């Protein structure tokens, strides 16, 4: 069908002539409401977005109290139960940086408390001069 004929039909029906496949031979066009078509395309692309994996962070210090430690463990357990990854960060200040092994032991103890509901994705490692990180994911 000629383009002029298609445009005439589109005008009569009060719709738009939309080119669907411009690279094909012959080109493919449809008679439709272009605004509605564009809305459907954006709606479809929004629906196809991958869900974002949220990562929660729990911060600790080497001299954390026992009750605070338990609270952090339970909060982490709740995050893991909801399917989040958890970044456990050990923060060092001042003279605490001389005793990095205390932070490492505390992170290992933290992972040990949660071994029933999670696994360690990234082992504890020193990221910067004053912090160590470990990533936990649910089983």
Secondary structure, 3 states (H helix, E strand, C coil): CCHHHHHHHHHHHCCEEEEEECCCCCCEEEEECHHHHHHHHHHHHHHCCCCCCCEEEEEEECCCCHHHHHHHHHHHHHHHHCCCEEEEEEECCHHHHHCHHHHHHHHHHHHHHCCCCEEEEEEEEEEECCEEEEEEEEC
